[in-house]
């Protein structure tokens, strides 16, 4: 009888771990999408600037364009 209880507990642990793994993967995907959106907003703001960009802004703009095109 005790062996059946242990098997059931192992199955419950496995199911819980599987659910956690699925949630973790969804969270990772969500974070990646949020990061991409943040970078795109930053690029959009750099492209919208009317005045000439500083050197560091120009470098960042080029880097962001390359990242957006490579994905």
N, CA, C and O atoms as a MOPAC input file, in Angstrom:
PM7 MOZYME 1SCF
protein

 N      0.82300 1    -1.18600 1     0.00000 1
 C      0.00000 1     0.00000 1     0.00000 1
 C      0.87300 1     1.25900 1     0.00000 1
 O      0.54400 1     2.23300 1    -0.67700 1
 N      1.97000 1     1.25200 1     0.74200 1
 C      2.84300 1     2.42000 1     0.80600 1
 C      3.50400 1     2.68100 1    -0.54000 1
 O      3.77000 1     3.83200 1    -0.88600 1
 N      3.76900 1     1.62900 1    -1.29700 1
 C      4.40600 1     1.77600 1    -2.60700 1
 C      3.48700 1     2.52300 1    -3.56700 1
 O      3.96300 1     3.32000 1    -4.37600 1
 N      2.18300 1     2.28000 1    -3.49300 1
 C      1.23100 1     2.97600 1    -4.36400 1
 C      1.21800 1     4.46700 1    -4.05300 1
 O      1.16300 1     5.29400 1    -4.96300 1
 N      1.26800 1     4.80500 1    -2.78700 1
 C      1.29100 1     6.20700 1    -2.36900 1
 C      2.53100 1     6.92000 1    -2.86300 1
 O      2.46200 1     8.08000 1    -3.27000 1
 N      3.65100 1     6.24900 1    -2.83300 1
 C      4.91300 1     6.83400 1    -3.28900 1
 C      4.89000 1     7.05800 1    -4.79600 1
 O      5.35600 1     8.09000 1    -5.27900 1
 N      4.33600 1     6.07300 1    -5.55500 1
 C      4.22500 1     6.22000 1    -7.00500 1
 C      3.35300 1     7.42600 1    -7.35100 1
 O      3.69500 1     8.21600 1    -8.23100 1
 N      2.23800 1     7.55800 1    -6.66000 1
 C      1.31700 1     8.66400 1    -6.92100 1
 C      2.00300 1     9.99600 1    -6.63500 1
 O      1.82100 1    10.96100 1    -7.37700 1
 N      2.78600 1    10.05100 1    -5.56700 1
 C      3.49500 1    11.27500 1    -5.21700 1
 C      4.53400 1    11.61300 1    -6.28400 1
 O      4.68700 1    12.77700 1    -6.65400 1
 N      5.24900 1    10.60200 1    -6.78000 1
 C      6.23200 1    10.81800 1    -7.83400 1
 C      5.57200 1    11.35000 1    -9.10300 1
 O      6.12900 1    12.21900 1    -9.77200 1
 N      4.40100 1    10.84000 1    -9.43400 1
 C      3.66800 1    11.30900 1   -10.61000 1
 C      3.25300 1    12.76300 1   -10.40200 1
 O      3.35600 1    13.57300 1   -11.32400 1
 N      2.79100 1    13.09800 1    -9.21900 1
 C      2.38400 1    14.47500 1    -8.92400 1
 C      3.57700 1    15.42500 1    -9.01500 1
 O      3.45200 1    16.53400 1    -9.53600 1
 N      4.71800 1    14.99800 1    -8.51600 1
 C      5.93100 1    15.81800 1    -8.58900 1
 C      6.33300 1    16.01700 1   -10.05200 1
 O      6.69400 1    17.12100 1   -10.46100 1
 N      6.26800 1    14.94800 1   -10.82600 1
 C      6.62700 1    15.03000 1   -12.24400 1
 C      5.68100 1    15.98500 1   -12.97900 1
 O      6.12100 1    16.77600 1   -13.81200 1
 N      4.39600 1    15.91100 1   -12.67300 1
 C      3.42300 1    16.80900 1   -13.30400 1
 C      3.68000 1    18.26300 1   -12.90400 1
 O      3.59800 1    19.16600 1   -13.73700 1
 N      3.98500 1    18.47800 1   -11.65300 1
 C      4.28100 1    19.82100 1   -11.16400 1
 C      5.53000 1    20.37100 1   -11.83700 1
 O      5.56400 1    21.53600 1   -12.23400 1
 N      6.54300 1    19.54400 1   -11.96400 1
 C      7.77800 1    19.97200 1   -12.62700 1
 C      7.52100 1    20.28800 1   -14.09400 1
 O      8.07400 1    21.24600 1   -14.63500 1
 N      6.69300 1    19.49300 1   -14.72700 1
 C      6.36300 1    19.71800 1   -16.13700 1
 C      5.62500 1    21.04400 1   -16.30300 1
 O      5.91100 1    21.80500 1   -17.22800 1
 N      4.68500 1    21.31800 1   -15.41600 1
 C      3.94800 1    22.58800 1   -15.46500 1
 C      4.88700 1    23.76600 1   -15.22400 1
 O      4.79700 1    24.79300 1   -15.89600 1
 N      5.77600 1    23.60600 1   -14.27000 1
 C      6.73700 1    24.66800 1   -13.96900 1
 C      7.63800 1    24.91700 1   -15.17400 1
 O      7.89900 1    26.06800 1   -15.52500 1
 N      8.11400 1    23.85200 1   -15.80600 1
 C      8.97800 1    23.97500 1   -16.97700 1
 C      8.24800 1    24.72300 1   -18.09700 1
 O      8.82600 1    25.59300 1   -18.74800 1
 N      6.98500 1    24.38200 1   -18.31400 1
 C      6.18900 1    25.05700 1   -19.33400 1
 C      6.03600 1    26.54200 1   -19.00400 1
 O      6.18900 1    27.39600 1   -19.87800 1
 N      5.73700 1    26.84100 1   -17.75100 1
 C      5.59500 1    28.24300 1   -17.33500 1
 C      6.91100 1    28.98700 1   -17.50200 1
 O      6.91500 1    30.14400 1   -17.92400 1
 N      8.01700 1    28.34800 1   -17.18200 1
 C      9.33800 1    28.97300 1   -17.30900 1
 C      9.63200 1    29.28700 1   -18.77300 1
 O     10.12800 1    30.36900 1   -19.08800 1
 N      9.33100 1    28.35300 1   -19.66500 1
 C      9.56600 1    28.57700 1   -21.09300 1
 C      8.71500 1    29.73200 1   -21.61300 1
 O      9.19000 1    30.54900 1   -22.40200 1
 N      7.47100 1    29.80200 1   -21.17600 1
 C      6.59100 1    30.90800 1   -21.58200 1
 C      7.14500 1    32.23100 1   -21.06400 1
 O      7.14000 1    33.23000 1   -21.78400 1
 N      7.61600 1    32.24300 1   -19.83500 1
 C      8.19200 1    33.46300 1   -19.25100 1
 C      9.43000 1    33.89900 1   -20.02500 1
 O      9.61200 1    35.08900 1   -20.28000 1
 N     10.27500 1    32.95600 1   -20.39700 1
 C     11.48700 1    33.27100 1   -21.16500 1
 C     11.11900 1    33.87800 1   -22.51900 1
 O     11.73700 1    34.85000 1   -22.95400 1
 N     10.12100 1    33.30900 1   -23.18000 1
 C      9.66400 1    33.84100 1   -24.45900 1
 C      9.10300 1    35.25100 1   -24.28400 1
 O      9.35500 1    36.13500 1   -25.10200 1
 N      8.34500 1    35.44700 1   -23.21600 1
 C      7.76300 1    36.75500 1   -22.92600 1
 C      8.85800 1    37.79900 1   -22.68700 1
 O      8.76900 1    38.92000 1   -23.18800 1
 N      9.87900 1    37.43300 1   -21.93000 1
 C     10.98500 1    38.35400 1   -21.66600 1
 C     11.73800 1    38.70200 1   -22.94600 1
 O     12.14700 1    39.84700 1   -23.14000 1
 N     11.91800 1    37.72000 1   -23.81100 1
 C     12.60300 1    37.96800 1   -25.08200 1
 C     11.79200 1    38.92600 1   -25.95300 1
 O     12.35600 1    39.81200 1   -26.59500 1
 N     10.48400 1    38.75100 1   -25.97500 1
 C      9.62000 1    39.64600 1   -26.75700 1
 C      9.63000 1    41.05500 1   -26.17100 1
 O      9.66500 1    42.03800 1   -26.91200 1
 N      9.60000 1    41.15300 1   -24.85500 1
 C      9.63200 1    42.46900 1   -24.21500 1
 C     10.95300 1    43.17500 1   -24.50900 1
 O     10.97100 1    44.38100 1   -24.75300 1
 N     12.05500 1    42.43100 1   -24.48700 1
 C     13.36100 1    43.00300 1   -24.80100 1
 C     13.39700 1    43.51400 1   -26.23400 1
 O     13.91200 1    44.60000 1   -26.50100 1
 N     12.85400 1    42.73300 1   -27.14600 1
 C     12.80900 1    43.14500 1   -28.55400 1
 C     11.97100 1    44.40700 1   -28.72100 1
 O     12.36500 1    45.31700 1   -29.45000 1
 N     10.82100 1    44.47300 1   -28.05400 1
 C      9.97100 1    45.66400 1   -28.14000 1
 C     10.67300 1    46.89800 1   -27.57600 1
 O     10.56300 1    47.99100 1   -28.13100 1
 N     11.38500 1    46.71700 1   -26.48800 1
 C     12.12400 1    47.83100 1   -25.88800 1
 C     13.17000 1    48.36400 1   -26.86400 1
 O     13.32100 1    49.57400 1   -27.03300 1
 N     13.88400 1    47.44600 1   -27.49700 1
 C     14.90000 1    47.85500 1   -28.46500 1
 C     14.26800 1    48.54500 1   -29.66600 1
 O     14.81800 1    49.51600 1   -30.18700 1
 N     13.12900 1    48.05300 1   -30.10300 1
 C     12.45800 1    48.67000 1   -31.24600 1
 C     11.95200 1    50.07100 1   -30.90500 1
 O     12.01900 1    50.97400 1   -31.73800 1
 N     11.45000 1    50.25200 1   -29.69400 1
 C     11.01400 1    51.59200 1   -29.26200 1
 C     12.19300 1    52.56000 1   -29.20800 1
 O     12.07900 1    53.71800 1   -29.61200 1
 N     13.31000 1    52.07700 1   -28.71100 1
 C     14.51000 1    52.90500 1   -28.64500 1
 C     14.96300 1    53.28700 1   -30.05300 1
 O     15.30000 1    54.44300 1   -30.30900 1
 N     14.97100 1    52.32900 1   -30.95100 1
 C     15.34400 1    52.60600 1   -32.33500 1
 C     14.37100 1    53.60200 1   -32.95800 1
 O     14.78500 1    54.52300 1   -33.66200 1
 N     13.10700 1    53.42100 1   -32.70300 1
 C     12.09300 1    54.34300 1   -33.21900 1
 C     12.34100 1    55.76100 1   -32.73700 1
 O     12.21200 1    56.71100 1   -33.51100 1
 N     12.69200 1    55.91400 1   -31.47500 1
 C     12.94700 1    57.25700 1   -30.93900 1
 C     14.20500 1    57.86100 1   -31.55200 1
 O     14.26600 1    59.07000 1   -31.77700 1
 N     15.20800 1    57.03000 1   -31.82200 1
 C     16.42500 1    57.53900 1   -32.45400 1
 C     16.15200 1    57.94800 1   -33.90900 1
 O     16.68100 1    58.95100 1   -34.38700 1
 N     15.34000 1    57.17800 1   -34.59300 1
 C     15.01700 1    57.50000 1   -35.98400 1
 C     14.14200 1    58.75300 1   -36.09000 1
 O     14.19200 1    59.46500 1   -37.09300 1
 N     13.34800 1    59.01800 1   -35.06000 1
 C     12.43200 1    60.15000 1   -35.08700 1
 C     13.10800 1    61.48200 1   -34.74500 1
 O     12.53000 1    62.54500 1   -34.97600 1
 N     14.30800 1    61.43300 1   -34.20700 1
 C     15.00100 1    62.66600 1   -33.81700 1
 C     15.26100 1    63.53200 1   -35.03900 1
 O     15.70500 1    63.04300 1   -36.07800 1
 N     14.98100 1    64.82100 1   -34.90400 1
 C     15.17300 1    65.76600 1   -36.00200 1
 C     16.62200 1    66.26100 1   -36.06600 1
 O     17.19900 1    66.39200 1   -37.14600 1
 N     17.19300 1    66.53100 1   -34.89900 1
 C     18.56600 1    67.04900 1   -34.86300 1
 C     19.56700 1    65.92600 1   -35.10700 1
 O     19.23800 1    64.75400 1   -34.92400 1
 N     20.76600 1    66.26600 1   -35.51300 1
 C     21.78500 1    65.23200 1   -35.75700 1
 C     22.07000 1    64.43200 1   -34.47000 1
 O     22.05600 1    64.96800 1   -33.36200 1
 N     22.32400 1    63.16200 1   -34.66200 1
 C     22.59300 1    62.28500 1   -33.52300 1
 C     24.04300 1    62.41300 1   -33.08000 1
 O     24.94200 1    62.64400 1   -33.88900 1
 N     24.24800 1    62.25700 1   -31.77600 1
 C     25.61100 1    62.19200 1   -31.25400 1
 C     26.23800 1    60.88100 1   -31.73800 1
 O     25.54500 1    59.99000 1   -32.22900 1
 N     27.55200 1    60.78300 1   -31.59000 1
 C     28.26100 1    59.58900 1   -32.05100 1
 C     27.74200 1    58.32300 1   -31.38400 1
 O     27.54500 1    57.30600 1   -32.05000 1
 N     27.51800 1    58.37800 1   -30.07000 1
 C     27.06100 1    57.18900 1   -29.36200 1
 C     25.63700 1    56.81900 1   -29.76900 1
 O     25.29200 1    55.63800 1   -29.80900 1
 N     24.80800 1    57.82000 1   -30.07200 1
 C     23.44500 1    57.54200 1   -30.52400 1
 C     23.45800 1    56.90700 1   -31.91300 1
 O     22.68600 1    55.98900 1   -32.19300 1
 N     24.33100 1    57.39900 1   -32.77000 1
 C     24.45500 1    56.84500 1   -34.12000 1
 C     24.93600 1    55.39300 1   -34.05700 1
 O     24.43600 1    54.53800 1   -34.78800 1
 N     25.90200 1    55.12100 1   -33.18600 1
 C     26.40700 1    53.75500 1   -33.02500 1
 C     25.30600 1    52.83200 1   -32.49800 1
 O     25.15700 1    51.70000 1   -32.96000 1
 N     24.54700 1    53.32400 1   -31.53500 1
 C     23.44500 1    52.54000 1   -30.98400 1
 C     22.38800 1    52.27600 1   -32.04200 1
 O     21.86000 1    51.16800 1   -32.13600 1
 N     22.08000 1    53.28700 1   -32.83300 1
 C     21.09300 1    53.13700 1   -33.89900 1
 C     21.53500 1    52.04700 1   -34.88000 1
 O     20.73600 1    51.18900 1   -35.25400 1
 N     22.77700 1    52.07900 1   -35.28700 1
 C     23.28500 1    51.07000 1   -36.21800 1
 C     23.22000 1    49.67000 1   -35.60900 1
 O     22.84200 1    48.70700 1   -36.27500 1
 N     23.59600 1    49.57500 1   -34.33100 1
 C     23.56200 1    48.28100 1   -33.64700 1
 C     22.13200 1    47.74500 1   -33.57400 1
 O     21.89600 1    46.56000 1   -33.81400 1
 N     21.19000 1    48.60900 1   -33.24600 1
 C     19.79500 1    48.18900 1   -33.13400 1
 C     19.22800 1    47.78500 1   -34.48800 1
 O     18.46000 1    46.82700 1   -34.57600 1
 N     19.59700 1    48.49900 1   -35.53500 1
 C     19.12500 1    48.13900 1   -36.87500 1
 C     19.63800 1    46.75500 1   -37.25200 1
 O     18.89300 1    45.92900 1   -37.77800 1
 N     20.90700 1    46.51300 1   -36.98100 1
 C     21.48400 1    45.19700 1   -37.29300 1
 C     20.77700 1    44.10700 1   -36.51500 1
 O     20.47200 1    43.05200 1   -37.07000 1
 N     20.50800 1    44.34200 1   -35.23100 1
 C     19.81000 1    43.34400 1   -34.40500 1
 C     18.39900 1    43.08000 1   -34.91800 1
 O     17.95800 1    41.93200 1   -34.98100 1
 N     17.69500 1    44.14900 1   -35.28300 1
 C     16.31800 1    43.98300 1   -35.75800 1
 C     16.27800 1    43.24200 1   -37.08900 1
 O     15.37700 1    42.43600 1   -37.31800 1
 N     17.23200 1    43.50200 1   -37.95800 1
 C     17.24500 1    42.84500 1   -39.25800 1
 C     17.71100 1    41.40600 1   -39.18000 1
 O     17.35400 1    40.59100 1   -40.03100 1
 N     18.50300 1    41.08400 1   -38.17300 1
 C     19.01000 1    39.71900 1   -38.05100 1
 C     17.99100 1    38.77300 1   -37.45000 1
 O     18.14400 1    37.55700 1   -37.56400 1
 N     16.95900 1    39.29400 1   -36.81600 1
 C     15.92800 1    38.42900 1   -36.20700 1
 C     14.85500 1    38.15600 1   -37.15600 1
 O     13.90300 1    37.44900 1   -36.82500 1

